[in-house]
Amino acid sequence: MRILVSSTVFFAVLSASAFASGGPQSESRTLTETLTFADPGAAHVVEVDNVFGSVTVVGDDRGEVRLVARETISGRTLENLAEAKRDVELAVVDEGDAIRFIVDGPFRRPDGSIRWHDVDYQVAYDIELRVPRDVDLEVRTINDGEISIRGVSGSFRVSNVNGGIEMLDVAGGGDAVTVNGGIDLRFAKNPDAPWSLKTVNGDLRAAFVDGFSADMRFKTFNGEVWSDFDATARELPQPQPRKRGGRFVYQKDRSFGVRVADGGPELSFDTLNGDIYIRRAAR
């Protein structure tokens, strides 16, 4: 079921000169919502699917999902603002054991993916969430925003395109990927499940606590790998050939692997233009 998020605070930002000249217009309002999961003892998922804007998620012990979102609509004319209000919404999908916040509009395909189209407005949401610490998270944004997650111990699927990702005091396993930005990951306790960090343009940083033990895979084209931990080289699986034009093609993988202490879950770090830093977490 899709529910339009209720608005508790609304204010418009319209300059007098812009209004008089018919120049660029903008409006902002704050949206809030508080929800609880139907079955407190079940596994829970919180999803945020944003397009323009930042996403901040903080874990706490209150057992609620609390949303505060600043919506900013901008356009060339007042008519554009009206069109944006009609077309775009921040919706809530409450599925009992999963709560999803989805920016919906004409850019959204039936399968949930995004297709870009030319419009004379932009709707951005800077989203802040408080969630139970043990939830599984799926968090996405595309433009004009960073993703910041703190104090959550479930599994993660996090993606950005034009912005960085910061994940502090987390546990569990998962993957984080962006295109233009770095990824910073700091563990509250050492991971017991696989992780994958990937970017095209940016550094990858991960900090681990005492007793760290894992198998790691690194890949960087224009960069270096730095580590505070002693490690030994480990052999990675060889790439499998692909058949093309009646011949087998072998593609070289620039990855290399190391083992820290006795090994453990595989942690993968992949950047094209950036360095990789493996650090001891500050006490």
C-alpha positions in Angstrom: 0.0 0.0 0.0 1.4 3.4 -1.0 0.7 6.3 1.3 1.7 9.9 0.7 3.9 11.1 3.6 2.1 13.6 5.8 3.5 17.1 6.1 3.8 18.8 9.5 5.7 21.9 8.5 5.4 23.8 5.2 7.1 27.0 4.1 7.8 28.5 0.7 10.9 30.3 -0.4 10.0 32.6 -3.2 12.1 35.8 -3.9 10.1 38.9 -4.7 12.3 39.7 -7.7 12.0 36.1 -9.1 8.3 36.2 -8.7 8.0 39.6 -10.4 10.2 38.6 -13.3 8.9 35.1 -13.8 12.4 33.8 -13.0 13.4 30.6 -11.2 11.1 29.5 -8.4 11.6 27.2 -5.4 9.6 25.9 -2.5 10.6 23.8 0.6 8.7 21.8 3.2 9.5 19.3 5.9 7.8 15.9 5.9 7.7 13.6 9.0 6.4 10.1 9.6 6.8 7.6 12.5 6.1 3.9 11.9 6.5 0.6 13.8 7.0 -2.9 12.5 4.0 -5.2 12.8 6.0 -8.1 14.4 8.8 -6.7 16.7 10.4 -10.2 16.8 10.8 -10.7 13.0 13.6 -9.7 10.7 13.0 -6.2 9.4 14.0 -4.2 6.3 14.1 -0.5 5.8 14.6 0.8 2.2 15.2 4.3 1.0 15.1 4.9 -2.7 16.0 8.5 -3.4 16.9 10.3 -6.6 18.1 13.8 -5.8 19.4 14.6 -2.3 21.2 13.1 0.7 20.3 10.2 3.0 21.3 9.9 6.7 20.4 6.8 8.7 21.1 6.4 12.5 20.4 3.3 14.5 19.0 3.6 18.0 17.1 1.5 20.6 13.6 3.0 20.4 12.2 0.4 18.0 10.6 2.9 15.7 11.3 4.1 12.2 11.2 7.9 12.3 11.5 10.0 9.1 12.3 13.7 8.7 12.7 14.7 5.1 13.2 18.2 3.6 11.6 18.5 0.2 12.9 21.2 -2.1 11.1 21.8 -5.4 12.7 24.1 -8.0 11.6 25.1 -11.4 11.6 27.8 -14.0 8.1 29.1 -13.3 5.3 28.7 -10.8 3.6 26.4 -13.4 6.7 24.1 -13.2 6.3 23.9 -9.4 2.7 22.9 -9.7 3.6 20.2 -12.2 6.3 18.9 -9.9 3.8 18.7 -7.0 1.4 16.8 -9.1 4.1 14.4 -10.5 6.5 13.6 -7.7 6.0 12.3 -4.1 7.8 10.7 -1.3 5.8 7.6 -0.7 5.7 5.0 2.1 5.2 1.4 1.5 4.5 -0.5 4.7 4.7 -4.2 4.2 4.6 -5.3 7.8 8.2 -6.6 8.1 9.6 -4.0 5.6 9.1 -0.3 5.4 10.1 1.5 2.2 10.5 5.2 1.4 10.4 5.7 -2.3 10.6 8.9 -4.3 8.1 8.2 -7.0 7.3 10.1 -10.3 7.1 9.8 -14.1 10.8 8.9 -14.1 10.2 5.6 -12.3 9.7 2.5 -14.5 7.3 -0.3 -13.4 10.3 -2.4 -12.3 11.5 0.4 -10.0 14.4 1.5 -12.1 15.0 5.1 -13.2 14.7 6.5 -16.7 15.7 10.2 -17.2 13.4 12.5 -19.1 13.4 16.3 -19.7 11.3 18.3 -17.3 11.5 21.9 -16.2 11.6 21.1 -12.5 13.6 19.2 -9.9 12.4 17.7 -6.7 15.1 16.9 -4.1 14.7 15.1 -0.7 17.3 15.3 2.1 16.2 12.3 4.1 17.0 11.6 7.8 15.9 8.3 9.4 16.1 6.9 12.9 15.8 3.1 12.8 16.2 0.1 15.1 19.9 -1.0 15.2 19.3 -4.5 13.9 17.4 -3.7 10.7 18.6 -4.7 7.3 19.2 -1.6 5.1 18.7 -0.9 1.4 19.7 2.7 0.7 20.0 4.5 -2.7 20.4 8.0 -4.1 21.7 9.3 -7.4 22.6 13.0 -7.5 23.4 15.9 -5.2 23.8 14.0 -2.0 25.9 11.9 0.3 24.8 8.7 2.1 25.7 8.5 5.8 24.8 5.5 8.0 25.7 5.1 11.7 25.2 2.5 14.4 23.3 -0.2 12.4 24.2 -3.9 12.7 22.1 -5.6 10.0 23.0 -6.3 6.4 23.5 -3.5 3.9 22.9 -2.7 0.2 24.0 0.9 -0.4 24.5 2.7 -3.6 25.1 6.3 -4.8 26.2 7.7 -8.2 27.4 11.2 -7.7 28.4 11.3 -4.1 30.2 9.5 -1.4 29.2 6.9 1.2 30.0 6.9 4.9 29.2 4.0 7.2 30.4 4.3 10.8 30.1 2.0 13.8 28.4 -0.7 11.7 28.4 -4.6 11.8 27.0 -7.3 9.6 27.8 -7.7 5.9 26.8 -6.3 2.5 27.9 -4.1 -0.3 28.4 -0.4 -1.0 28.9 1.1 -4.5 29.2 4.5 -6.0 30.6 6.0 -9.1 31.9 9.5 -8.3 32.9 9.5 -4.6 34.8 7.7 -1.9 33.5 5.1 0.6 34.4 5.2 4.3 33.6 2.2 6.4 34.3 1.8 10.2 33.2 -1.3 12.0 31.9 -1.5 15.6 32.9 -5.1 15.6 34.9 -7.0 13.0 32.7 -8.4 10.1 31.6 -12.0 10.2 30.0 -11.8 6.7 31.4 -10.8 3.3 31.6 -7.2 2.2 32.1 -5.5 -1.1 33.1 -1.8 -1.6 33.3 -0.4 -5.2 33.8 3.0 -6.8 35.1 4.4 -10.0 36.5 7.7 -8.9 37.4 7.8 -5.2 39.3 6.3 -2.3 38.1 3.3 -0.3 38.8 3.3 3.5 37.9 0.6 6.0 38.8 0.6 9.7 38.7 -2.6 11.8 39.0 -3.3 15.6 41.5 -5.5 17.4 41.4 -9.2 16.5 40.7 -8.5 12.8 40.9 -11.7 10.6 39.7 -11.9 7.0 40.5 -12.7 3.4 40.7 -9.6 1.3 40.6 -8.9 -2.4 42.0 -5.6 -3.9 41.7 -4.0 -7.3 42.8 -0.6 -8.3 44.0 0.7 -11.7 45.3 4.2 -10.7 46.1 3.9 -7.0 47.8 2.1 -4.2 46.8 -0.2 -1.3 47.8 0.8 2.2 47.3 -1.5 5.3 48.0 -1.3 9.0 47.8 -5.1 9.2 50.3 -7.8 8.4 49.1 -10.1 5.7 50.2 -13.0 3.5 49.4 -13.3 -0.2 46.7 -15.7 -1.2 45.9 -17.1 -4.6 42.6 -16.0 -6.2 40.5 -18.2 -8.5 41.5 -17.9 -12.1 39.2 -16.2 -14.6 37.0 -18.5 -16.6 37.3 -18.3 -20.4 34.5 -17.0 -22.6 33.8 -18.2 -26.1 33.7 -15.5 -28.7 33.9 -16.0 -32.5 34.6 -19.7 -32.1 37.6 -19.0 -29.8 38.2 -19.0 -26.1 38.9 -15.5 -24.6 40.8 -15.1 -21.4 40.4 -11.7 -19.7 43.1 -10.7 -17.2 41.8 -9.6 -13.8 44.0 -7.1 -12.0 42.8 -8.2 -8.6 45.1 -9.7 -5.9 44.4 -11.3 -2.6 45.8 -11.3 0.9 44.9 -13.0 4.2 45.0 -11.3 7.5 45.6 -13.5 10.6 43.7 -16.8 10.1 41.4 -15.5 7.3 37.7 -15.3 7.4 34.9 -13.6 5.3 36.0 -12.2 2.0 36.2 -8.4 1.9 36.5 -7.0 -1.6 37.8 -3.5 -2.5 37.5 -2.2 -6.1 38.4 1.3 -7.4 39.5 2.5 -10.8 40.9 5.9 -9.8 41.7 5.9 -6.1 43.7 4.4 -3.2 42.6 1.7 -0.8 43.3 2.1 3.0 42.9 -0.7 5.6 43.2 0.8 9.0 43.1 -0.1 12.7 40.1 1.7 14.2 41.0 4.4 16.8 40.2 3.4 20.3 
